[in-house]
Each structure stands twice: as C-alpha cells, then as structure tokens.
Amino acid sequence: MKSLFLRIFLSFWAAQALFLVLAILVTIAMNPARHTIENQGPEILAETVNAYQSGGEHAAHEYLEGLWQQEHVRAFVFDPAGKEISGHQHIPPWIEDSRRNVSFHRGWLDNLMPDRIKRQGLTLDGKRYTLVLELPPGPRIFFGPHEIPGLGITIAIISSGLVCYLLARSMTSPVTRLRQAAQSLAAGDLSARTGAPAGGPRGEMVELMRDFDRMAERLESLVESQSRLLKDVSHELRSPLARLSVALGLARQRAAPEIEGQLNRIELEADRLNQLIQRLLTISRLESGADGIRKTKVSVRELVDQVAHDAEYESAGRGCRVIAADDDEFVVEADADLLRSAIENVVRNATRYTAEGTTVEVRLERANGARGNEMVVRVADAGPGVPDAALAKIFEPFYRLDDARNRQTGGAGLGLSIADRAIRLHGGQIGASNRKEGGLEVEIRIPDAAVFPPLNG
C-alpha cells in the first residue's frame, strides 16, 4: 500500500504545482500592459487635447483610434461642457457615470466589464478636460462574476486531468498485461505470463503480477504432471494387459467348455481396457500440442463417407442408419488420422445414443462464421439429447451424464474429449446443441484457412 499511496500523494501535489504555474503564466499573458497604461493617463489626456486643439474632432479621433489599435485601450475625453471631443456618437452609460462620479451598485454583469480609470487636467487657458480609460482585460473578466474563478477552475480541470491521465495510465498498464495473461490462461495457454521482472521495483500491482506468474507456473506444472502421470500409467498398464492376453490364450487351450463364457467375458473386458488405454494415450498426445501432428491434404468428403459407412455397419444390429449428406468436395490440410478419429468419435457417439431404428445424419457444408468461411460437419441423432447445463461439459475427459447408462453402452467419456482436442489442434471448434425435434447435434467447424480447392481442380 505504501507505493500506491506515494504515487497518489505525489500526483496530487504535481497537479497542484502544475495548476499554480499555469495560473501564473495565463495571468501574465492576459495582462501585459495594464500597469503601464494606468501610469500613462495624464500623457494620453494631454496628447488628445493637443490633437483636438490643433486638428479638431478628426485629429482627436485618429489619435484615440491609434491608441485602441496599438494598446487595446478605449479612451474618452470630455471638455468642460461634458462633450466628448473625438466625435463618439454613442457613449456607454457606464463611461458617462464614471465622468460624472456617479456611484452605483456593480451587478454581476458589471463585474465582467473592464476596469475604468478617470483623469482630469487643465490646459493653459484654464479649461478642465476629463479622461476616462477602459483598461485592457484584467483577471476579473477571466475569473467570472462574483469573483468565481472560472478560468482557475478551467486550469485546475486541465492540469488535474493531465496528471490523473498519466497516473491512470501508469496504474492500468499492469492491469492490462494481467488481463491479457489471464485471458490467454483461460484459453488454454498455460505458458501465459505477465512478464513481471523477478527483481526491480516493488509495488502492489507489480507484486500482483508476480503472484499471477507464480500461480500460472504452478498450474502449468500440475497440468503437465497430470498429463505425464496419465501417459506413464497408460504405458505401464499395457504390459500386464499383454501378459493377460497370453494367459487367456493358454487358458482357452486347456479350458473346459463350461467355462468358455467366463473366458469370453475376460477377453471382452480386456479389450475394453486396451481401448481405454489407447484413448488415454491419444489424449496425452493431443495435450502435448500441435508439434506432434503431421498434416497432409485430406479429402473430407471421402473421409466422412468412410466413417458413415463403418458406423452404419456397426449399428446394424440396432436397426440404425447413418446417412452422409455431402454435396460439395472439401480438401483440408490436416492430420488424416486425427481428423478421422474426431469425426468417427462423434458419429459413433451419435449411433450409440440414437433411438433404435432411427437415422444419424452427417452433413458436410460450407458456412460463413465469425472467422470467415468455414468447413462444417454436422452430426445429428434422434436420441434423448443432453441437458443444456451439460452441453459444454460433455467434451471434458471422463464426464458422464449417467454412470449406469455409460456402463451399459460401454462408454468411458473419452470419445468427445478426443474429438475436441483434435479439432482444436487444427484451429477449429466443436460444439453441441439440442435439436427442436429431439436429439443432439454436434457441429465441427474448421476455418477456411485450412480448406483448399478440390484435389481434381
């Protein structure tokens, strides 16, 4: 708190100092010749009277006009009879009141008027002439009526606004870096850091950035440790499974016919466990990033047709059909095995949960999205659908809506998770939504940057 308090305290006094300097400079600039004009009153009166006596009203008018052009001072000279000698036709009332020494109350409008001074002088022939001067605009016209410092308030707003802007900029810069790093971390980039130096200046915001970096490092370490554990356990389980398969084969050779059913059950569970390990290894490989994938040009139409054909063959026992609706050809730069695995996992998930005797539709089309043209694969089933609150969670590893249902269908909650990671490695997106007519629709989008013209030109 000490650093933040000191910055605010120093900024406050910097604003005060800046206000004082600007106020002094503006006051000096607005009133450069005021005191000089006040002292030149008798000289101005004498020069005007001499011009009048030698050249009449025209000469007096030219002299006073020159004074206005050069010094921005309005002058009025009256003879003993009260006549203005330079020929002014309209004398302002306040000038006349000043000549006659009339005392009046100064209202708020009068406070805006320039100050006036009065001088009198005698000529050699004994005639008394009166001079009334309006001085150049002084501080009053800028500081407003009733002595309200209008210009002072303006200067204070400008100076304090400038200092506050600099203070806010210095304080929000770390916040902006922290926000960007938090967004990157939330998007899955575990290497995101604020870049706060380990040493150097100390302060609340700098310490917060360092704490965030330490937290991000800890999260990255935990996730990497989890991924490494998953990979290591999967590898270690393969050896016992291989020995179990060998032992199962030997047992079949010596087993009596009455225990054949139990051996078949052991083989089925071993196969399921082997598939689970294979999927865990696939997730571990996908979590390692895009460096391990090998991209080639892949015909998505051909791939979708193959996946649909295989899925329909596997689901024939439930009377389900899988139809691929693809009117256009798409060629993308992708890892063929990963892309096939992603689409196949989505289609198999649909055939697993669609109602018996229904159809799973796989549509391949182009669409305009937020990132431009995209290739879209939509897989729609006629199953029970998914609760809206769980639509985003079904792509998480091992997430299950109903444990009993998943055990019955043989699912482990990894298929959609593998599809999600595979599509994201290709710069795409995957999402799910419930259909109005019932069932679930999974949408796979791959940006047009990865889409090429058909292979046949």
N, C-alpha and C positions, 0 to 999 in steps of 0.2 A: 504493500500500500504506500510505502514511503516514496517510491519512484513515481507512481501515478499522482500522488498529492503534489510532489515537487513540480511536475510538469504542468499541472493545472495552475498552481500558485505562480510559477514564473510566467505562464501565458497570460494570466490576469494582469500582472504588472507590466508585461510587454505591451498589452493593449492600452493600458493607461498611459504609458510613455509615448506610444505612437499617437494617441489622441492629443496629448499635450503639444507635441511637436507640430502636428498638422494644424491644430487650432492657432498656434502662434504664427505659422507660415501663412495661413489664409488671412489672418487679421492684418498682417503686414502687407500682404499683396493687395488687399481690398482698400487700404487707406494709406497710400504712399505720400500724398502731398497735403494732407489735411491741416497739419500744424503750420506748414509754410503759407498756406492761403490765409489762415487766420491772422498771421502777422503782416500780411500784405494789404490788409483792409484800407488803411489810410492812403497808401500809394495808388490803389485801384480807384479810390474815390477822386483823388487829385487828377489822375490821368483822364478819367471820364469827364470831369468838369472842364478841363482844358480842351479836350476834343469837342465838347459841346459849345464852348465859347468861341472856338476858332472855326468850327465847321457845322454847327447846328446839330439837329437831331440825327442826321445821317452819319455824321462823324462819330457821335456817341454810340450809335447803334453798331457801327462797324467795329469799334473798339471792344464793346461788350460781347459782340458775336465772336470776335477773335479770342477773347478770354474763355468763352464757352468751348470753342474748338480745341484750344490748347490745354486748358486746365479742367474742363468739365465742371465749371463753376458758373452758376446763374447769378447775375448781379442786376440790381435795380437801383437807380439813382433818382432821387426826388428833389425838386427845387423847393424853395421856402413855401411856395403855394401848394405843395403836395402833388405836383405834376411830375410824371415820370419822363425824364429828359431824353430817353433814347427812342421814344415813339412807340413803346409797347401799348397795344390796344386793350389787351386783357391782362389785368394784374390779378394774380391769385389772391383770394381773400386773406390767406394767412400772411402773405407779404405785406398787404395793407395793414393788417393788425400789428405786425411787427414794427412798421414805420410809426404807427400811432401809439405804440406802447400799450396796446390793449391786452389785458390779462384774461386768459380764457383757459378752460379745462382741456387738457390734452387727452383725447379719447384714444382708442386702440388704433384708429386709422392715422391719427396724428403721430403716433409713435413710429409709424412706418415712414414718415416724411423725413427728408434730410434736415440736419440741424441748420439753424439760421443765426447769423450774427448781424449786428447793426452798428454802423459807424457814422459819425457826423463830423463835418468840417466846415470852416469859414473861408471864404475867398477874400481877396484883397479889398474888395468893395463892401465887405461885411455881410454877404449873403450866406445863409446856412443851408448846406446840402446834406442829404441823408442817403447813406448807402445801406442796402440790405442784401446780404450774401446768403446763398444756399450752398453749404459746403458739400464737397464730394461725399458719396455714400459712406457712412461710417459703420461701426459694428451694429448699431441699432437695427438697420434695415435687414441685416442678416440674422440677428438674434431674435427677431419676431416681436409681436405685440406683448405688452405686459411683461417685458423682459424675459419672455420664454425663449430659451436658447435653441431656436430652430436649427441654425447652422451647426451649433455644438452637438445637437442630437444626431444630425446627419453625419458629422465627422465621427462621433462615437460609434454609430452603427457600422460605418465603413471600416474603421480601424479594428473594432472588436470582431466584426465579421471576418476580416482578413486573418486575424490571429486565431480565431476559432476554426477557420477552414484549415489552416496549417496544423493546428492541434488535432482536429478530427482526422485529417489525412494521416498523420503520424500514428494515431491510435487505431485506425481502421485497416491500415496496411497489414499488420499481423493477423487481424481478424479475417481479412480476405484470403490470405495464404492458408490460414487454419481451415476456413470453409472449403476451399478448393481441395485441400488434402482430405478432409472428411468426406467430401463427395466422391473422390476417387476411391477412398477406402470402402465406402458403401457400395460402389460399383464393382467391387471385387479386386481392385488393385491393392494388394497387401503391401506393396513396396512404396506406397504413397507416404511422403514425409513433408513437413512444413519447411525443412531446411534451416531450422534454428541452429546457430553455432553452439557447440558444447561449452565453449568459453565465451569471453567477451562481456558485453553489457548485461546487467541484470534488471529485471522489471517484471511486473505482473504478467504482461502479455507475452514476454519472451519466455518466462517460466512456464506459462500455459502451453506455448508451442513445444517446448522441450518435453513437457509431460505427455503431450499428444504423441510426439515421436516415440517416446519410450513405450507408450501404450500400443502404438502401431507395431513396433518391433516385437513386443510380447505376443500380440495377436498373430503376426506372421510366423513367429516361432511355434506357437501352439498349433496352427493350421498345418504347417509343414510337418510337425511331429505326428499329428494325427494321420496325415496322408502317408507318411513313411511307415507308421505302425500298420496301417491298413495294407500297404503293399507288402510289408515283411510277413505279416500274419498270413496273407493270401499265398505267398510263395511257400511258407513253411507247411501250410495245410496240403499242398499238392503232393508232397512225398508220402504222407500217411494214406492219402487217397489212392495213390498209385499202388501202394502195398496192399490196400484193401481190395482193389480190383483184382490183383494177382491172387490173393487169398480166396476171393469169391469164385474165381475161375477154378481153382483147385477143389474148392468145396463142391462145386457143381459136378465135378467128375466122380466124387465119392458119395454124393448125397443120395438119399433115398427119395423116391418120387413123392412121398407125402410132405416133404419139406421144400419142394420146389417153389411153392407160393411165397414162403418166407424169404428164400434167396432172391426171388424176383423183386420183392419189396426192398430188400437191402440194396439191390442194384439200382432201383429207381431213386431211392434217397441219395445214393452215392452220386448218381448222375446229376440230381438237382444241386447237391452240394458242389459238384465240379462246375456246373453252370454259374452258381453263385460266386464262386472264386474267380471264374473268368470275368464276370461282370465287375467284380471289385477291382480286379487288375485293370480293366478298361477304364473305370472311373479314375483310378490312380494315374493312369497315363494321360487322361484328359486334363486332370488337375495340374499336370506339370506344364501346361501351356501349349502354344501352337508350334513350338520349335520341333516337336517330335512328329508332326504330321507331314505327309508327302502329298502335294497337290498335283493333280493331273486334270485334263479336260474330261468331264464326265457327262454323259447323256442322261439327264434327269428323267426324261420320258421313258427311256428304256429301263432305267433302274426302278421307277415306280411300277411299271408293268410287271417286272420280275417279282417284286415284293408282293404285289397284289395277287399274282398267280400262286406263289408259295403259300401266302396266308389263306387263300381260299381252299387250297388242298388240305391244309392242316385243320381247318374249321369245318370240313365237310361232314364230320360226324354230328355236328350240331345243326346241320341244315342251313348254314350261313353262307352268304355270297359276299365276295369282295370285288367291287367294280372300280376300275381305273378310268376316270374321265379326263383325258388329256388331248386337247385339240391342237396343241402347238408343241414345237420342239424346243427344248432348253438345253444348253450346254454350259456348264459351270466349271470353274477351276476349283476343285475340292479334293479331299481325300476320299476316294471312292468307297473304301471300307467303312470309314466313319459316317459318311453321308447315308450309306445303305443301312448301317446299324441304327442311325437316328430314325429314319423313316420306317424301318422294319419294326422297331420297338413301339412306335406309335400305332402302327397298323395292328400289330399283334395284341397290344393292349385293348384296342377297339374290338377286335374279334373275340377277346376273352370275356368282355363285359356286355357286348350287344346281346339282345334277346335272341333266343333260338328261332331259326327260320327267317331272320331279318338280313338286311344288306348293309355292309360297310362300304361307304363311298369314299374314294380317294380322288380328289380333283387337283389338277395341275393347271395353273393360270398365271397371268401377269397382273400386276396391280400397281397403283401409284400410292406410295406411302409417304411418311414424313421425311424419309431419306431419299426419295426419288422412286424410280422404277424398281420393282422387286419381283422376284420369283416366289410364288406362294403355293404351298402344298397344304390342302385342307383334308383332314381325315374325320369323317362324321359317322357316328354309330347310332344305334337305336337302343342304347342301354338305359340304366336308371339315372345317369348323369352324376354330377358331383355338387355338393353344397357350395354355394357361392363363396363362403369363407375359406374353402379348401382349394379353390381353383389354382392359386399360386403355389400352394404347398405340395401339390402332387408331383412337382418336379424336384422335390428335395429327396435325398437318398433315404431309403427305408421308411418313407412316410406311407402310412396305411390308413385308409378310411375305416376299414373294418377288418380286424385281425382274423376273425373267423372266415370272412369271405376270401381274404387273400390266401389263407392256408388252403381253402377249398380249390381255388383256381391255380395255386402253385406260384403265385407272385411273391416277390421279395421286396418290391418297392424300389427297384433299381432301373427298370427299363426307361421310364420317362426322364429320370435323372441323367442317364447316359445320353439320351436324345438331346436334352437341354444343353449339356456341356459340349456335345459335338457340334450343334448348330451355332452356339456362341463362338466356338473356335473359328468358324467360317464367317464371322461378322454378322450373323443373322440373329433372329429372335424366334422364340416359340412361346405360345400361349394357348390357353384353353377357355372355352365358354360353353354354357349350356344352350342347347337348341330349344326354340319355342315349341317345336313339335315333339320334344323329348329326345334325350340322348346327349352325348358330349361331342363337341367339335374341337379338334386340336389344329392349330394353324402354325405352319412353319414358314418363316419369311427369310429369304436370303437376298441381300442388296444387289442391285443391278451391276455394281462394280465387279461382281464375280460372275456375271452372266455374259456369255459370248454368243455370237451367231451360231446357227446350227452347223454341225460338222460337215453336212453336204453342201454348205454355202448358202 
